[in-house]
Structure formats: structure tokens, C-alpha cells
Amino acid sequence: MMQADYVIIGAGSAGSVLAARLSEDPKIKVILVEAGGHDARLSVQVPGGFVHTMVNPKVNWMYQTEPEAELHGRRMAMPRGRILGGTSSINGMLYVRGQKEDFDDWQAAGNPGWGYDAVRPYFIKSENCQELFQAAAETGQKIDAQYHGQLGPLSVSALRLGPNILDDVCKAAQQQGYPGNDDYNGQSQAGFGYFQVTQKNGQRHSAYRAFLHPVRHRKNLHILKNAQAMRLLFSAEDSQKVTGVQIFYRGKERQVTATREVVLAAGAFGSPQLLELSGIGRPDILRPAGIEVRHLLDGVGEHLSDHFLTRLTWRLAPNSSLNETSRGIALLKEIARYALFRKGSLSLTAGLLAGFVSSDPNDARPDIQYHIAHASFANPARRIFDSFPGLTIGPCPLRPHSRGYVHIRSSDPFAPPSIRFNYLSADKDKDVLVRGMEIARDIMNAPAMEGLVVAEERPGSVMRSKEELLAFARQTGNTVYHPACSCRMGPDPKTGDVVDSRLRVHGLRGLRIADASIMPIITSGNTHAPSMMIAEKAADMIKADQAVR
């Protein structure tokens, strides 16, 4: 039997941060349990390799949703990292904090200490933005230093992208009344500007590489790779006290015990799954799976939220698209360019130009995010490029009203959970998405794009009505891979809350959750940065609570 003060489940965006921060104190022993293996793969470290990690079962859980009713019964591929670094080792590396109002809303929902003024220092604490500031000094971009850190472990940098057609798209947006914004993680999110990314010297900088890899040899930190968490363990004397976790490791079942706490950081799917496998959740889910109800908690696995995106594609004039560098001799040149200089198309990410706008002219707060790239895909799921030069604009509603669930199918800890988001089930989400598509068209019709655009390829200019655009979204739209909110933070378990404001599971002792699942409301943007912030704050709360015991 293995034992530590704290046992953390999952070495992803949150778990890597939490393990590194707790083990800073040499008196605290930490065991980190990760189902995946090492991250020493070219497809992981080279940014452009994310297109392969998204479909590689060796590093990816390869989950799928249940058929989505509003999407003609389509199943969505739902990649999740099964590797040190978790999904931060396979994601698109986009660094987006969200909006001030997101966190103020968390606090207003009954979670003291989670307002923007309280969480902002944790974002700054994680960051090392030296590369970002260096790039800004070279290009003349304006990055507000008071909103960024330079001493943290995580490298946040600018894209290694020279002048390109996206500069013209940014000008076109301004011509249509949408401001430029060099720093959407600064004072205001609104406007158009290039994404900030989690890269260091042109390579992926995952949560594992940033936080854990430099300290992996600490004597008080033990990382168990290829160790599958099966169920939580409870005290024989106190049925509400969690004491550890049962794992499958090196061919046999073993027990890992915690003298202080177990912390779930297995993500929006893994954390509720492990709770239910342990008898924590809803009787109507647990009993059909053959699991005894140990602790009734109705909110486990409920309120699941995600961002949904649809891609509009334009055919461009020659020599303006990354499509043209994706094959043949051009691709070989890009490989050489990356190997020598860590630049070029292999250094790029899932999105390049960001845009944050409001669907309502009377409301300045953005509710639409754009992922824009001078590339287009014949098969977006597998990142197979079109044969013609193309540009993609993908709008997504930032604060979706549609909600779904994630639940176990059986008592088998190796079986994937049942996942359904109910995308576009809320009318508001449909309205915002369609408006986002209309704004994208307005931008591409601006004077700055004259002579650069050949034609709208998808859905095609003949499709004009709301019904036609919505039909296109239903047929082709996809997830942005931001599952959250499945173990919601809040004060009242009777209304579906799972953890309190200090991330302790309601009604149990010795158990916390620290990952994207605890979000009361999904943040307005990509969820990697907020997940790390949650872990930074969790580490401080755990240390503070332990000090007063």
C-alpha cells in the first residue's frame, strides 16, 4: 500500500499545477495518479502535431458523445488527454482567461472568494509572459503589464507568425465597427487580435512541462504513470470519510491512501465518473449500474456545458493560405523551417486570430468568440486540408444555455462514460450562433478583403436565412472541446451543487475537486487557463485549511 498526505487523481491542466504547488513544502508528501504515460512525443511537443494527438488513442481517451438530437443524431468526438499534462498536452494551446464578469458571477452564485479581484492574482502567478512582451516590443503590440506575470512557470507567448492575410481580416473587422485588441487577457476582452498561446521557444508548454517536469525529482512527490483510478476508498469507522483510491497499476489492483485529503483533478468527465463509481451521486444512475448508493448527491455529472462552433470557409486568392504549405515540397520546407528556427506552420495552433464581439448592439459584453485561421479543412475532425487556398472563421456562443450530462454506464472503471451536451437545445444559443455567422460574413465583405477573397465556400452565399444558417450549423458544427460544470461549485447540494466554495465535496470529508468540472458557469473562452487558476487557488486553500487543523 502506498501512502501520502495528499493523493491527486489526474495529471492534467489542474492536477499538474496542484501537485507542483503542494509539494513545494518538503514536509508535504504528494502522490499523483495519472492513467496515461509520458509526454515525450514529437506530436505532443511540436505545436502542429496536435492534429495527430486529437485522433491518437495512445495519448487520448477518444471519447464520443451520445447522439445529439439537435445535430441530426450526430456523435461528437470528444478528445481528452490520457498522458502527463492531460488535455494540456493535446489541446490547441490557446490561452484565454475569460471575462471579469464570469468570475464575479461565480461569486454572486454563492461562492465567496471567487470574484475576479480574488482570482486574477492566480492567473498572474502562473504566467511567465516574457516571450509575449518581447514579441510585443518587436511588433509594436500593446500588452498591459499590470495584467500579466513574468515569474510563473507557464510560458505564455505570441504566435510565431509574420505578416499574413489575417492582418487584413483584423482591419476588415475594424472597418465594420469592431475594435482591434492586442491583449484580450488584459483590461478588456472585446475586439480582434492574435491569440496568446502556451508555448515556450516554439514548443508546446503543457501544464506538466511548465509545473511538474522541472520538479519531478522532489523526494516528497511521487508520480504514478499508467495508473487507472478505479474507485475511492472510505474509512471503516466513518462512512463519510474518504481515505484514498483503488488503482490498477502494473497489472494489479493496489490501494493508495491519503492521511489528509484526496483531490480529484480528472476533468469534467473523469471526476464525476470516479464519484459515481464510488457510490456518490444519483440513485437512478448508480443502482442500474449495480453500485450501492453511499452518498446521495444529485448534481454529480449534471449541468455539463461546452462551447459549440460552426466553421464558415472562404476560398482565397493564391499564395495566401496555410493549405498551400501542407503538402509536397512546401511541407518539407515548413518542416525544415521549424527544425531550424521553431517558426512556420508547424509552430501554429488551433486558432490564430481571435475575436470577441457582442451579438447585441445594446450590450458591450462579448457573447461570441471567433477562432480564425488562414486555413480550411475538407475534414475538420481529422484536420485534412482543402485542396484550394482557404480561410476559416468559426463563431461560437460564449455562454451557452444548453446543458447536458456525463454519467457512468456500468460499474466497470475502464468503460467510457455516457456523455451528452444537448447542443443547441436552448433557443438563445441558436440565435447567438446565427448572429455570429452573420457578423463573420459582414467582416469578410468589408473593403479590406477586396481582391483577397474569391468566394464564400461554406455554407455558400446562397444560404441567407436564419433557418438555412442554422441547418448548416446542425449539419457541420462541432465542439470546441471545453467540457465543464459537471461537479458544480455552490452552497446548496439540494439545488445540484457538488462542491462548496473551498472545493470540498458536500457531505463528505477528505475529498475535494479541483478542475473544470467545478465551474458554476463556463467561462467566456477556452478553459485551459481557468483550470490552472482553479488549481492555483485550490493549493492555497488546502494549505490554509491544513494550517488551522
Residue, then its C-alpha position, 0 to 999 in steps of 0.5 A: m500500500m502506498q501512502a501520502d498526505y495528499v493523493i491527486i487523481g489526474a495529471g492534467s491542466a489542474g492536477s499538474v499545477l496542484a501537485a507542483r504547488l503542494s509539494e513545494d513544502p518538503k514536509i508535504k508528501v504528494i502522490l499523483v495518479e495519472a492513467g496515461g504515460h509520458d509526454a515525450r512525443l514529437s506530436v505532443q511537443v511540436p505545436g502542429g502535431f496536435v492534429h495527430t494527438m486529437v485522433n491518437p488513442k495512445v495519448n487520448w481517451m477518444y471519447q464520443t458523445e451520445p447522439e445529439a438530437e439537435l445535430h441530426g443524431r450526430r456523435m461528437a468526438m470528444p478528445r481528452g488527454r490520457i498522458l502527463g499534462g492531460t488535455s494540456s498536452i493535446n489541446g490547441m494551446l490557446y490561452v484565454r482567461g475569460q471575462k471579469e464578469d464570469f468570475d464575479d458571477w461565480q461569486a454572486a452564485g454563492n461562492p465567496g472568494w471567487g470574484y475576479d479581484a480574488v482570482r486574477p492574482y492566480f492567473i498572474k502567478s502562473e504566467n511567465c509572459q516574457e516571450l509575449f512582451q518581447a514579441a510585443a516590443e518587436t511588433g509594436q503590440k500593446i500588452d498591459a503589464q499590470y495584467h500579466g506575470q513574468l515569474g510563473p512557470l507557464s510560458v505564455s507567448a505570441l504566435r510565431l507568425g509574420p505578416n499574413i492575410l489575417d492582418d487584413v481580416c483584423k482591419a476588415a473587422q475594424q472597418q465594420g465597427y469592431p475594435g482591434n485588441d492586442d491583449y484580450n487577457g488584459q483590461s478588456q476582452a472585446g475586439f480582434g487580435y492574435f491569440q496568446v498561446t502556451q508555448k515556450n521557444g516554439q514548443r508546446h508548454s503543457a501544464y506538466r512541462a511548465f509545473l511538474h517536469p522541472v520538479r519531478h525529482r522532489k523526494n516528497l512527490h511521487i508520480l504514478k504513470n499508467a495508473q487507472a483510478m478505479r474507485l475511492l476508498f472510505s474509512a471503516e469507522d466513518s462512512q463519510k470519510v474518504t481515505g484514498v483510491q483503488i488503482f490498477y497499476r502494473g497489472k494489479e489492483r493496489q490501494v493508495t491512501a491519503t492521511r489528509e485529503v484526496v483531490l480529484a483533478a480528472g476533468a469534467f468527465g473523469s471526476p464525476q465518473l470516479l464519484e459515481l463509481s464510488g457510490i456518490g451521486r444519483p440513485d437512478i444512475l448508480r443502482p442500474a449500474g449495480i453500485e450501492v448508493r453511499h452518498l446521495l448527491d444529485g448534481v454529480g455529472e449534471h449541468l455539463s456545458d461546452h462551447f459549440l462552433t460552426r466553421l464558415t470557409w472562404r476560398l482565397a486568392p493564391n499564395s495566401s493560405l496555410n493549405e498551400t504549405s501542407r503538402g509536397i515540397a512546401l511541407l518539407k520546407e515548413i518542416a525544415r523551417y521549424a527544425l531550424f528556427r521553431k517558426g512556420s506552420l508547424s509552430l501554429t495552433a488551433g486558432l490564430l486570430a481571435g475575436f470577441v464581439s457582442s451579438d447585441p448592439n445594446d450590450a458591450r459584453p462579448d457573447i461570441q468568440y471567433h477562432i480564425a485561421h488562414a486555413s480550411f479543412a475538407n475534414p475538420a475532425r481529422r484536420i485534412f486540408d482543402s485542396f484550394p487556398g482557404l480561410t476559416i472563421g468559426p463563431c461560437p456562443l460564449r455562454p451557452h444555455s444548453r446543458g447536458y450530462v456525463h454519467i457512468r454506464s456500468s460499474d466497470p472503471f475502464a468503460p467510457p462514460s455516457i456523455r451528452f451536451n444537448y447542443l443547441s437545445a436552448d433557443k438563445d444559443k441558436d440565435v447567438l450562433v446565427r448572429g455570429m455567422e452573420i457578423a463573420r460574413d459582414i467582416m469578410n465583405a468589408p473593403a479590406m478583403e477586396g481582391l483577397v477573397v474569391a468566394e464564400e465556400r461554406p455554407g455558400s452565399v446562397m444560404r441567407s436565412k436564419e433557418e438555412l444558417l442554422a441547418f448548416a450549423r446542425q449539419t457541420g458544427n462541432t465542439v470546441y472541446h471545453p467540457a465543464c460544470s459537471c461537479r458544480m461549485g455552490p452552497d446548496p447540494k439540494t439545488g445540484d451543487v457538488v462542491d462548496s466554495r473551498l472545493r470540498v465535496h458536500g457531505l463528505r470529508g477528505l475529498r475535494i475537486a479541483d478542475a473544470s468540472i467545478m465551474p458554476i458557469i463556463t467561462s467566456g473562452n477556452t478553459h485551459a487557463p481557468s483550470m490552472m487558476i482553479a488549481e492555483k487557488a485550490a493549493d492555497m486553500i488546502k494549505a490554509d485549511q491544513a494550517v488551522r487543523 
